[in-house]
Amino acid sequence: MVGFINSRNGRWIRILAGTGLVLGGLGTGTPRGAMVALTGLVPLLTGALDLFLIGPLMGLPLKGADVRRALGQPEEAPLLDLAHDGGRSPYAPPSTLLH
């Protein structure tokens, strides 16, 4: 479970869930909704900043990359793969697929 939470997909799920809580909470316009929105900032920011807040409680590092390294998981591609190259170097040769 810890490995998935710190994976690229797990981070995206945290970001989307946090965004949903923030938008849903603010959409109500009530004090309770404001509390939900504040609560939603936690998964949103931890996913975006690659942090694992309960890591120190479990004897693991706080930074997601360090957690992945401690668990022996391969280093992942960045959260946004703008080069569409699967996380390879920006100087990697282009794909051989014809467009």
N, CA, C and O atoms as CSV, one atom per row, in Angstrom:
chain,resi,resn,atom,element,x,y,z
A,1,MET,N,N,0.818,-1.186,0.000
A,1,MET,CA,C,0.000,0.000,0.000
A,1,MET,C,C,0.869,1.260,0.000
A,1,MET,O,O,0.569,2.222,-0.708
A,2,VAL,N,N,1.941,1.256,0.789
A,2,VAL,CA,C,2.825,2.409,0.851
A,2,VAL,C,C,3.462,2.652,-0.505
A,2,VAL,O,O,3.616,3.797,-0.931
A,3,GLY,N,N,3.830,1.577,-1.178
A,3,GLY,CA,C,4.426,1.718,-2.506
A,3,GLY,C,C,3.479,2.364,-3.495
A,3,GLY,O,O,3.895,3.201,-4.295
A,4,PHE,N,N,2.192,1.982,-3.452
A,4,PHE,CA,C,1.227,2.575,-4.379
A,4,PHE,C,C,0.982,4.038,-4.053
A,4,PHE,O,O,0.899,4.867,-4.959
A,5,ILE,N,N,0.867,4.363,-2.790
A,5,ILE,CA,C,0.609,5.756,-2.397
A,5,ILE,C,C,1.712,6.668,-2.926
A,5,ILE,O,O,1.447,7.808,-3.307
A,6,ASN,N,N,2.931,6.178,-2.950
A,6,ASN,CA,C,4.061,6.987,-3.400
A,6,ASN,C,C,4.370,6.826,-4.881
A,6,ASN,O,O,5.306,7.445,-5.388
A,7,SER,N,N,3.599,6.007,-5.577
A,7,SER,CA,C,3.824,5.844,-7.014
A,7,SER,C,C,3.242,7.036,-7.764
A,7,SER,O,O,2.539,7.867,-7.191
A,8,ARG,N,N,3.543,7.099,-9.029
A,8,ARG,CA,C,3.019,8.185,-9.868
A,8,ARG,C,C,1.495,8.162,-9.886
A,8,ARG,O,O,0.860,9.209,-9.759
A,9,ASN,N,N,0.902,6.978,-10.043
A,9,ASN,CA,C,-0.559,6.875,-10.052
A,9,ASN,C,C,-1.153,7.242,-8.699
A,9,ASN,O,O,-2.188,7.905,-8.635
A,10,GLY,N,N,-0.510,6.820,-7.625
A,10,GLY,CA,C,-0.983,7.160,-6.291
A,10,GLY,C,C,-0.942,8.649,-6.029
A,10,GLY,O,O,-1.838,9.200,-5.392
A,11,ARG,N,N,0.094,9.296,-6.518
A,11,ARG,CA,C,0.191,10.750,-6.366
A,11,ARG,C,C,-0.925,11.440,-7.138
A,11,ARG,O,O,-1.532,12.386,-6.636
A,12,TRP,N,N,-1.200,10.973,-8.357
A,12,TRP,CA,C,-2.278,11.585,-9.138
A,12,TRP,C,C,-3.637,11.394,-8.457
A,12,TRP,O,O,-4.474,12.297,-8.473
A,13,ILE,N,N,-3.849,10.230,-7.866
A,13,ILE,CA,C,-5.115,9.990,-7.161
A,13,ILE,C,C,-5.239,10.941,-5.980
A,13,ILE,O,O,-6.315,11.488,-5.742
A,14,ARG,N,N,-4.148,11.146,-5.233
A,14,ARG,CA,C,-4.190,12.091,-4.114
A,14,ARG,C,C,-4.471,13.503,-4.591
A,14,ARG,O,O,-5.240,14.229,-3.961
A,15,ILE,N,N,-3.857,13.900,-5.693
A,15,ILE,CA,C,-4.073,15.245,-6.226
A,15,ILE,C,C,-5.526,15.416,-6.662
A,15,ILE,O,O,-6.152,16.430,-6.354
A,16,LEU,N,N,-6.055,14.440,-7.369
A,16,LEU,CA,C,-7.443,14.548,-7.845
A,16,LEU,C,C,-8.440,14.494,-6.695
A,16,LEU,O,O,-9.421,15.238,-6.695
A,17,ALA,N,N,-8.205,13.626,-5.717
A,17,ALA,CA,C,-9.107,13.551,-4.567
A,17,ALA,C,C,-9.059,14.851,-3.769
A,17,ALA,O,O,-10.102,15.359,-3.357
A,18,GLY,N,N,-7.877,15.388,-3.548
A,18,GLY,CA,C,-7.747,16.652,-2.827
A,18,GLY,C,C,-8.416,17.792,-3.566
A,18,GLY,O,O,-9.068,18.638,-2.954
A,19,THR,N,N,-8.256,17.818,-4.886
A,19,THR,CA,C,-8.907,18.856,-5.679
A,19,THR,C,C,-10.418,18.745,-5.585
A,19,THR,O,O,-11.115,19.754,-5.477
A,20,GLY,N,N,-10.927,17.517,-5.627
A,20,GLY,CA,C,-12.363,17.309,-5.489
A,20,GLY,C,C,-12.889,17.781,-4.145
A,20,GLY,O,O,-13.951,18.398,-4.065
A,21,LEU,N,N,-12.137,17.485,-3.085
A,21,LEU,CA,C,-12.555,17.938,-1.757
A,21,LEU,C,C,-12.531,19.462,-1.652
A,21,LEU,O,O,-13.439,20.063,-1.079
A,22,VAL,N,N,-11.494,20.081,-2.204
A,22,VAL,CA,C,-11.400,21.541,-2.150
A,22,VAL,C,C,-12.544,22.176,-2.927
A,22,VAL,O,O,-13.223,23.066,-2.414
A,23,LEU,N,N,-12.761,21.731,-4.151
A,23,LEU,CA,C,-13.817,22.321,-4.970
A,23,LEU,C,C,-15.201,22.032,-4.408
A,23,LEU,O,O,-16.061,22.912,-4.390
A,24,GLY,N,N,-15.418,20.802,-3.949
A,24,GLY,CA,C,-16.709,20.461,-3.372
A,24,GLY,C,C,-16.979,21.228,-2.095
A,24,GLY,O,O,-18.096,21.695,-1.873
A,25,GLY,N,N,-15.964,21.362,-1.251
A,25,GLY,CA,C,-16.133,22.099,-0.002
A,25,GLY,C,C,-16.395,23.572,-0.235
A,25,GLY,O,O,-17.256,24.169,0.411
A,26,LEU,N,N,-15.647,24.160,-1.166
A,26,LEU,CA,C,-15.860,25.576,-1.456
A,26,LEU,C,C,-17.199,25.815,-2.152
A,26,LEU,O,O,-17.805,26.877,-2.010
A,27,GLY,N,N,-17.647,24.824,-2.897
A,27,GLY,CA,C,-18.916,24.953,-3.617
A,27,GLY,C,C,-20.127,25.026,-2.709
A,27,GLY,O,O,-21.164,25.559,-3.103
A,28,THR,N,N,-20.013,24.504,-1.508
A,28,THR,CA,C,-21.164,24.541,-0.601
A,28,THR,C,C,-21.365,25.913,0.006
A,28,THR,O,O,-22.499,26.304,0.284
A,29,GLY,N,N,-20.286,26.652,0.218
A,29,GLY,CA,C,-20.400,27.986,0.793
A,29,GLY,C,C,-20.742,27.984,2.273
A,29,GLY,O,O,-21.214,28.991,2.801
A,30,THR,N,N,-20.511,26.863,2.949
A,30,THR,CA,C,-20.820,26.774,4.374
A,30,THR,C,C,-19.521,26.626,5.166
A,30,THR,O,O,-18.481,26.291,4.599
A,31,PRO,N,N,-19.580,26.878,6.478
A,31,PRO,CA,C,-18.374,26.656,7.290
A,31,PRO,C,C,-17.905,25.200,7.265
A,31,PRO,O,O,-16.704,24.930,7.270
A,32,ARG,N,N,-18.845,24.280,7.237
A,32,ARG,CA,C,-18.473,22.865,7.143
A,32,ARG,C,C,-17.772,22.593,5.806
A,32,ARG,O,O,-16.803,21.835,5.753
A,33,GLY,N,N,-18.257,23.205,4.746
A,33,GLY,CA,C,-17.623,23.054,3.439
A,33,GLY,C,C,-16.223,23.635,3.423
A,33,GLY,O,O,-15.327,23.095,2.774
A,34,ALA,N,N,-16.033,24.738,4.141
A,34,ALA,CA,C,-14.700,25.331,4.232
A,34,ALA,C,C,-13.737,24.384,4.941
A,34,ALA,O,O,-12.566,24.298,4.571
A,35,MET,N,N,-14.222,23.678,5.954
A,35,MET,CA,C,-13.377,22.701,6.647
A,35,MET,C,C,-13.024,21.532,5.728
A,35,MET,O,O,-11.899,21.033,5.752
A,36,VAL,N,N,-13.988,21.100,4.923
A,36,VAL,CA,C,-13.718,20.032,3.954
A,36,VAL,C,C,-12.674,20.503,2.950
A,36,VAL,O,O,-11.777,19.745,2.581
A,37,ALA,N,N,-12.789,21.754,2.508
A,37,ALA,CA,C,-11.827,22.302,1.557
A,37,ALA,C,C,-10.434,22.362,2.170
A,37,ALA,O,O,-9.455,22.025,1.505
A,38,LEU,N,N,-10.328,22.785,3.429
A,38,LEU,CA,C,-9.030,22.821,4.095
A,38,LEU,C,C,-8.456,21.419,4.250
A,38,LEU,O,O,-7.252,21.210,4.096
A,39,THR,N,N,-9.321,20.469,4.555
A,39,THR,CA,C,-8.881,19.083,4.672
A,39,THR,C,C,-8.373,18.567,3.324
A,39,THR,O,O,-7.408,17.805,3.275
A,40,GLY,N,N,-9.017,18.978,2.236
A,40,GLY,CA,C,-8.616,18.546,0.905
A,40,GLY,C,C,-7.256,19.069,0.477
A,40,GLY,O,O,-6.633,18.523,-0.433
A,41,LEU,N,N,-6.796,20.131,1.135
A,41,LEU,CA,C,-5.475,20.650,0.796
A,41,LEU,C,C,-4.363,19.670,1.162
A,41,LEU,O,O,-3.306,19.673,0.531
A,42,VAL,N,N,-4.591,18.837,2.169
A,42,VAL,CA,C,-3.553,17.899,2.601
A,42,VAL,C,C,-3.204,16.898,1.492
A,42,VAL,O,O,-2.039,16.823,1.103
A,43,PRO,N,N,-4.171,16.122,0.965
A,43,PRO,CA,C,-3.784,15.190,-0.105
A,43,PRO,C,C,-3.348,15.916,-1.386
A,43,PRO,O,O,-2.485,15.427,-2.115
A,44,LEU,N,N,-3.937,17.066,-1.654
A,44,LEU,CA,C,-3.563,17.820,-2.849
A,44,LEU,C,C,-2.094,18.224,-2.786
A,44,LEU,O,O,-1.346,18.000,-3.738
A,45,LEU,N,N,-1.684,18.811,-1.683
A,45,LEU,CA,C,-0.308,19.287,-1.567
A,45,LEU,C,C,0.699,18.152,-1.391
A,45,LEU,O,O,1.799,18.212,-1.940
A,46,THR,N,N,0.334,17.119,-0.632
A,46,THR,CA,C,1.291,16.019,-0.461
A,46,THR,C,C,1.507,15.273,-1.767
A,46,THR,O,O,2.617,14.815,-2.035
A,47,GLY,N,N,0.473,15.144,-2.581
A,47,GLY,CA,C,0.647,14.505,-3.882
A,47,GLY,C,C,1.468,15.361,-4.827
A,47,GLY,O,O,2.336,14.854,-5.537
A,48,ALA,N,N,1.196,16.659,-4.838
A,48,ALA,CA,C,1.905,17.559,-5.744
A,48,ALA,C,C,3.364,17.742,-5.341
A,48,ALA,O,O,4.237,17.872,-6.200
A,49,LEU,N,N,3.631,17.754,-4.031
A,49,LEU,CA,C,4.994,17.969,-3.553
A,49,LEU,C,C,5.757,16.673,-3.303
A,49,LEU,O,O,6.904,16.711,-2.859
A,50,ASP,N,N,5.140,15.532,-3.581
A,50,ASP,CA,C,5.752,14.207,-3.402
A,50,ASP,C,C,6.214,14.009,-1.962
A,50,ASP,O,O,7.376,13.696,-1.703
A,51,LEU,N,N,5.279,14.197,-1.029
A,51,LEU,CA,C,5.552,13.991,0.386
A,51,LEU,C,C,4.712,12.836,0.910
A,51,LEU,O,O,3.624,12.569,0.401
A,52,PHE,N,N,5.224,12.155,1.930
A,52,PHE,CA,C,4.517,11.066,2.578
A,52,PHE,C,C,4.500,11.373,4.067
A,52,PHE,O,O,5.419,11.002,4.797
A,53,LEU,N,N,3.447,12.056,4.514
A,53,LEU,CA,C,3.406,12.605,5.861
A,53,LEU,C,C,3.486,11.565,6.965
A,53,LEU,O,O,4.049,11.845,8.023
A,54,ILE,N,N,2.944,10.379,6.752
A,54,ILE,CA,C,2.991,9.371,7.814
A,54,ILE,C,C,4.230,8.490,7.710
A,54,ILE,O,O,4.379,7.539,8.477
A,55,GLY,N,N,5.110,8.795,6.778
A,55,GLY,CA,C,6.341,8.031,6.631
A,55,GLY,C,C,7.173,7.974,7.905
A,55,GLY,O,O,7.590,6.889,8.311
A,56,PRO,N,N,7.430,9.126,8.553
A,56,PRO,CA,C,8.232,9.077,9.783
A,56,PRO,C,C,7.600,8.218,10.881
A,56,PRO,O,O,8.318,7.634,11.693
A,57,LEU,N,N,6.281,8.135,10.916
A,57,LEU,CA,C,5.624,7.289,11.908
A,57,LEU,C,C,5.848,5.806,11.622
A,57,LEU,O,O,5.759,4.969,12.521
A,58,MET,N,N,6.138,5.496,10.366
A,58,MET,CA,C,6.353,4.114,9.956
A,58,MET,C,C,7.843,3.799,9.796
A,58,MET,O,O,8.206,2.724,9.318
A,59,GLY,N,N,8.695,4.734,10.196
A,59,GLY,CA,C,10.135,4.522,10.067
A,59,GLY,C,C,10.633,4.740,8.655
A,59,GLY,O,O,11.689,4.229,8.284
A,60,LEU,N,N,9.889,5.492,7.861
A,60,LEU,CA,C,10.263,5.774,6.478
A,60,LEU,C,C,10.525,7.264,6.326
A,60,LEU,O,O,10.102,8.054,7.170
A,61,PRO,N,N,11.216,7.658,5.266
A,61,PRO,CA,C,11.479,9.082,5.043
A,61,PRO,C,C,10.201,9.861,4.713
A,61,PRO,O,O,9.150,9.278,4.451
A,62,LEU,N,N,10.318,11.169,4.733
A,62,LEU,CA,C,9.201,12.056,4.423
A,62,LEU,C,C,9.046,12.264,2.916
A,62,LEU,O,O,7.922,12.371,2.424
A,63,LYS,N,N,10.132,12.321,2.193
A,63,LYS,CA,C,10.092,12.567,0.747
A,63,LYS,C,C,9.742,11.285,-0.005
A,63,LYS,O,O,10.253,10.209,0.306
A,64,GLY,N,N,8.868,11.417,-0.992
A,64,GLY,CA,C,8.411,10.264,-1.752
A,64,GLY,C,C,9.520,9.530,-2.479
A,64,GLY,O,O,9.525,8.300,-2.518
A,65,ALA,N,N,10.464,10.267,-3.056
A,65,ALA,CA,C,11.567,9.624,-3.775
A,65,ALA,C,C,12.415,8.791,-2.824
A,65,ALA,O,O,12.883,7.710,-3.181
A,66,ASP,N,N,12.611,9.303,-1.603
A,66,ASP,CA,C,13.389,8.551,-0.610
A,66,ASP,C,C,12.636,7.305,-0.150
A,66,ASP,O,O,13.249,6.269,0.112
A,67,VAL,N,N,11.307,7.402,-0.052
A,67,VAL,CA,C,10.493,6.242,0.327
A,67,VAL,C,C,10.600,5.167,-0.751
A,67,VAL,O,O,10.793,3.991,-0.445
A,68,ARG,N,N,10.474,5.577,-2.018
A,68,ARG,CA,C,10.585,4.605,-3.114
A,68,ARG,C,C,11.952,3.937,-3.105
A,68,ARG,O,O,12.061,2.732,-3.333
A,69,ARG,N,N,12.988,4.713,-2.844
A,69,ARG,CA,C,14.346,4.164,-2.780
A,69,ARG,C,C,14.474,3.189,-1.606
A,69,ARG,O,O,15.088,2.131,-1.743
A,70,ALA,N,N,13.892,3.545,-0.447
A,70,ALA,CA,C,13.967,2.679,0.733
A,70,ALA,C,C,13.210,1.375,0.526
A,70,ALA,O,O,13.588,0.340,1.076
A,71,LEU,N,N,12.141,1.420,-0.265
A,71,LEU,CA,C,11.354,0.217,-0.539
A,71,LEU,C,C,11.919,-0.594,-1.695
A,71,LEU,O,O,11.415,-1.675,-2.002
A,72,GLY,N,N,12.958,-0.082,-2.334
A,72,GLY,CA,C,13.570,-0.799,-3.442
A,72,GLY,C,C,12.783,-0.710,-4.733
A,72,GLY,O,O,12.940,-1.550,-5.619
A,73,GLN,N,N,11.941,0.297,-4.845
A,73,GLN,CA,C,11.166,0.481,-6.073
A,73,GLN,C,C,11.999,1.259,-7.074
A,73,GLN,O,O,12.853,2.058,-6.691
A,74,PRO,N,N,11.751,1.027,-8.363
A,74,PRO,CA,C,12.498,1.782,-9.369
A,74,PRO,C,C,12.113,3.259,-9.336
A,74,PRO,O,O,10.988,3.618,-8.988
A,75,GLU,N,N,13.058,4.089,-9.700
A,75,GLU,CA,C,12.784,5.522,-9.762
A,75,GLU,C,C,11.750,5.772,-10.849
A,75,GLU,O,O,11.854,5.245,-11.957
A,76,GLU,N,N,10.772,6.568,-10.523
A,76,GLU,CA,C,9.670,6.796,-11.455
A,76,GLU,C,C,9.894,8.029,-12.301
A,76,GLU,O,O,10.736,8.875,-11.998
A,77,ALA,N,N,9.124,8.111,-13.366
A,77,ALA,CA,C,9.120,9.284,-14.220
A,77,ALA,C,C,8.519,10.449,-13.443
A,77,ALA,O,O,7.811,10.235,-12.460
A,78,PRO,N,N,8.789,11.668,-13.868
A,78,PRO,CA,C,8.187,12.812,-13.196
A,78,PRO,C,C,6.664,12.753,-13.245
A,78,PRO,O,O,6.087,12.004,-14.034
A,79,LEU,N,N,6.027,13.542,-12.404
A,79,LEU,CA,C,4.570,13.555,-12.336
A,79,LEU,C,C,3.966,13.937,-13.690
A,79,LEU,O,O,2.999,13.323,-14.140
A,80,LEU,N,N,4.537,14.939,-14.324
A,80,LEU,CA,C,4.103,15.336,-15.665
A,80,LEU,C,C,5.185,14.954,-16.654
A,80,LEU,O,O,6.315,15.433,-16.561
A,81,ASP,N,N,4.847,14.102,-17.592
A,81,ASP,CA,C,5.797,13.666,-18.613
A,81,ASP,C,C,5.521,14.463,-19.880
A,81,ASP,O,O,4.900,13.965,-20.818
A,82,LEU,N,N,5.988,15.702,-19.895
A,82,LEU,CA,C,5.704,16.591,-21.015
A,82,LEU,C,C,6.428,16.187,-22.293
A,82,LEU,O,O,5.993,16.533,-23.391
A,83,ALA,N,N,7.522,15.461,-22.156
A,83,ALA,CA,C,8.278,15.047,-23.338
A,83,ALA,C,C,7.694,13.786,-23.961
A,83,ALA,O,O,8.091,13.412,-25.065
A,84,HIS,N,N,6.753,13.118,-23.277
A,84,HIS,CA,C,6.125,11.888,-23.764
A,84,HIS,C,C,7.160,10.816,-24.079
A,84,HIS,O,O,7.015,10.064,-25.043
A,85,ASP,N,N,8.194,10.752,-23.267
A,85,ASP,CA,C,9.237,9.769,-23.516
A,85,ASP,C,C,9.367,8.758,-22.384
A,85,ASP,O,O,10.378,8.062,-22.293
A,86,GLY,N,N,8.359,8.667,-21.521
A,86,GLY,CA,C,8.379,7.684,-20.445
A,86,GLY,C,C,9.385,7.980,-19.362
A,86,GLY,O,O,9.824,7.064,-18.667
A,87,GLY,N,N,9.766,9.241,-19.196
A,87,GLY,CA,C,10.679,9.618,-18.135
A,87,GLY,C,C,12.141,9.528,-18.512
A,87,GLY,O,O,13.011,9.675,-17.654
A,88,ARG,N,N,12.426,9.288,-19.786
A,88,ARG,CA,C,13.821,9.239,-20.214
A,88,ARG,C,C,14.395,10.649,-20.244
A,88,ARG,O,O,13.686,11.630,-20.023
A,89,SER,N,N,15.642,10.726,-20.512
A,89,SER,CA,C,16.335,11.999,-20.592
A,89,SER,C,C,15.719,12.877,-21.681
A,89,SER,O,O,15.219,12.365,-22.683
A,90,PRO,N,N,15.754,14.197,-21.488
A,90,PRO,CA,C,15.247,15.082,-22.548
A,90,PRO,C,C,16.059,14.974,-23.829
A,90,PRO,O,O,15.641,15.460,-24.880
A,91,TYR,N,N,17.227,14.332,-23.738
A,91,TYR,CA,C,18.077,14.189,-24.924
A,91,TYR,C,C,17.991,12.799,-25.531
A,91,TYR,O,O,18.810,12.433,-26.374
A,92,ALA,N,N,17.003,12.026,-25.104
A,92,ALA,CA,C,16.836,10.669,-25.624
A,92,ALA,C,C,16.423,10.727,-27.088
A,92,ALA,O,O,15.780,11.687,-27.511
A,93,PRO,N,N,16.782,9.719,-27.858
A,93,PRO,CA,C,16.407,9.733,-29.270
A,93,PRO,C,C,14.880,9.650,-29.412
A,93,PRO,O,O,14.204,9.078,-28.557
A,94,PRO,N,N,14.353,10.214,-30.476
A,94,PRO,CA,C,12.902,10.193,-30.661
A,94,PRO,C,C,12.384,8.784,-30.885
A,94,PRO,O,O,13.140,7.873,-31.222
A,95,SER,N,N,11.119,8.623,-30.698
A,95,SER,CA,C,10.472,7.337,-30.893
A,95,SER,C,C,10.568,6.924,-32.351
A,95,SER,O,O,10.647,7.768,-33.244
A,96,THR,N,N,10.560,5.630,-32.583
A,96,THR,CA,C,10.625,5.141,-33.962
A,96,THR,C,C,9.251,5.006,-34.583
A,96,THR,O,O,9.130,4.573,-35.729
A,97,LEU,N,N,8.207,5.371,-33.843
A,97,LEU,CA,C,6.858,5.275,-34.391
A,97,LEU,C,C,6.649,6.335,-35.473
A,97,LEU,O,O,7.095,7.476,-35.349
A,98,LEU,N,N,5.969,5.931,-36.516
A,98,LEU,CA,C,5.643,6.885,-37.573
A,98,LEU,C,C,4.387,7.633,-37.193
A,98,LEU,O,O,3.448,7.046,-36.655
A,99,HIS,N,N,4.363,8.899,-37.461
A,99,HIS,CA,C,3.202,9.725,-37.100
A,99,HIS,C,C,2.357,9.989,-38.307
A,99,HIS,O,O,1.334,10.666,-38.208
